[in-house]
Amino acid sequence: MDPSLLLQHIATHITLTAEEQDYFISLLHERKIKKKQYLTQEGDVTKGPAFVTEGILRSYSLDSNGFEHVIQFAPPGWWIGDMNSMIRQQPGILYCDALEDSTICWLWKSDLDKLYAAIPKFERFFRILAENAIGTYQTRLINILSLPAKERYASFCRQYPSLIDCLPQKQIASYIGVTPEFLSKMLNTSNKP
């Protein structure tokens, strides 16, 4: 397991000693996930947050008609998971799968609790992540409720610049809340002189 990307990410918020880094790494579970393979499915209890080191994961829900509603994409350097399920240790409502062959560092909730007790500064680290996530989700919710599709697409491009050219339009359409046909038409219209 190469935890260097994760340790760089952590270092943007807290400073760890070599011993603290070693202890943290000892708690990680590496998992390789093939394209279209699930990390979790609706009804699973989420073990803990997952940090993507390679590939792309997404979390989504399915409505009663079987339509996917993408909640989040997670390229390398991003965390992903059904946080409500993890916190409450109850069956989750989200699916999380790989859009391409991926590798994650998984920190199980039981180990996360040990980490908080052993190295309290990790509570600060995960609090900062939680605050950032709440702010991002509030902005996204407001965007979905109030912005036209073209502006939601622009917001997606700002949030996920590395994914614009590698994700199928179907995935992007699901994320911004439009049909793939509508997104295709919108993009074709905006590219015309």
SVG drawing of the C-alpha trace seen along z (x, -y; Angstrom):
<svg xmlns="http://www.w3.org/2000/svg" viewBox="-41 -32 50 38">
<polyline fill="none" stroke="black" stroke-width="0.4" points="0.0,0.0 1.3,-3.5 -0.3,-6.0 1.7,-8.9 -1.3,-10.7 -3.4,-10.3 -0.5,-11.5 -0.1,-14.6 -3.8,-15.2 -3.7,-15.0 -0.7,-17.3 -2.7,-20.1 -4.7,-20.2 -2.6,-18.7 1.0,-17.8 1.8,-14.2 5.0,-12.8 6.6,-9.8 5.1,-7.6 1.6,-9.0 1.9,-8.4 2.9,-4.8 0.1,-4.2 -2.4,-5.7 -1.1,-3.6 -1.4,-0.5 -5.2,-1.1 -5.8,-1.4 -7.3,1.3 -6.4,1.2 -8.9,2.5 -8.8,2.7 -12.2,2.3 -12.7,3.3 -14.8,1.1 -18.5,1.5 -17.8,3.3 -19.5,2.1 -17.8,0.8 -21.2,0.6 -24.8,1.0 -28.1,-0.2 -28.8,1.7 -25.1,2.3 -23.8,0.8 -20.8,-1.4 -17.6,-0.3 -16.0,-3.8 -14.8,-6.5 -12.8,-5.5 -10.0,-7.6 -9.4,-7.1 -5.8,-6.7 -6.4,-5.5 -9.4,-5.5 -12.8,-7.1 -15.7,-6.1 -19.2,-7.5 -22.0,-7.4 -25.6,-7.5 -29.2,-6.6 -31.8,-4.9 -35.4,-6.3 -38.5,-4.2 -38.3,-4.2 -34.7,-2.9 -33.1,-6.2 -29.7,-6.9 -29.1,-10.2 -25.3,-10.7 -24.5,-12.3 -20.7,-12.5 -17.7,-11.6 -14.4,-10.7 -11.3,-10.9 -7.8,-10.4 -7.4,-12.5 -11.1,-12.5 -13.0,-10.7 -16.3,-8.9 -18.8,-6.9 -22.4,-6.8 -21.7,-8.9 -25.1,-8.6 -24.8,-4.8 -21.3,-4.9 -22.1,-7.3 -25.3,-5.5 -24.1,-2.0 -27.4,-1.5 -28.2,-0.2 -27.2,-2.8 -29.3,-4.3 -26.4,-4.9 -24.6,-2.7 -20.9,-3.3 -19.2,-1.8 -16.1,-2.2 -16.3,-3.9 -12.9,-2.5 -10.5,-0.2 -9.7,-1.9 -7.8,-1.6 -8.9,-2.9 -7.5,-3.2 -10.4,-2.3 -10.5,-3.4 -13.1,-1.4 -15.2,-3.2 -13.9,-1.0 -10.4,-2.0 -11.4,-5.6 -12.6,-5.6 -9.2,-4.2 -7.5,-6.8 -9.4,-9.7 -8.4,-8.3 -4.8,-7.8 -4.2,-10.9 -6.8,-13.5 -5.7,-15.9 -7.4,-13.5 -10.7,-14.7 -9.7,-18.2 -8.8,-16.8 -12.1,-14.9 -14.0,-17.9 -12.5,-20.1 -13.4,-17.5 -17.0,-17.4 -17.3,-21.2 -16.1,-21.4 -18.5,-18.6 -21.5,-20.3 -20.6,-23.6 -20.2,-21.8 -23.5,-19.9 -25.4,-23.1 -24.1,-24.9 -25.0,-21.9 -28.5,-21.7 -29.0,-25.4 -27.7,-25.0 -30.0,-22.2 -33.0,-24.1 -32.3,-27.4 -29.8,-27.3 -30.6,-26.5 -28.9,-23.4 -26.2,-25.3 -25.0,-26.9 -25.2,-23.6 -23.0,-22.1 -20.5,-25.0 -20.5,-24.4 -19.8,-20.7 -16.8,-21.7 -15.4,-23.9 -15.7,-21.2 -14.5,-18.3 -12.2,-19.7 -10.2,-16.5 -13.4,-14.5 -15.0,-16.6 -13.4,-14.6 -13.2,-11.2 -16.8,-10.7 -19.6,-9.6 -22.2,-12.3 -24.8,-10.0 -22.9,-10.3 -22.6,-14.1 -26.2,-14.4 -27.2,-12.4 -25.1,-14.6 -26.5,-17.9 -30.1,-16.5 -30.9,-16.4 -31.4,-13.6 -28.4,-12.6 -30.3,-13.8 -30.9,-17.2 -27.2,-17.6 -26.1,-16.5 -28.4,-19.0 -27.4,-21.8 -23.7,-21.2 -24.2,-21.0 -26.2,-24.2 -23.6,-26.1 -20.7,-24.9 -22.4,-26.4 -21.2,-29.9"/>
</svg>
